[in-house]
Amino acid sequence: MIKVKIFGLLRMDTGLKELELEAEKVKDLYPQILAQAKLAKPGTRVKAKDIDGCIIMINGVQGKKSSVLCDGDTVMLMSPVCGG
């Protein structure tokens, strides 16, 4: 199992804080997260591109969507912050 922690706007928009999912690569988590978001908050406007735009940390080290995962890994997804 992979522990997924969600931060920032993605957390605010979905209401999701933490999930436990099965995946071989980070990108394999995305459709599962999207499905869970729609279950948790049916009216959510979060799309796959929103998840794809997140900063990825794997066990405290920056990763990417093609990173391979191992059982017990913790993936943190943080939506980028922008301002003006």
Secondary structure, 3 states (H helix, E strand, C coil): CEEEEEEHHHHHHHCCCEEEECCCEHHHHHHHHHHHHHHHCCCCCCCHHHHHCCEEEECCEECCCCCECCCCCEEEEECCCCCC
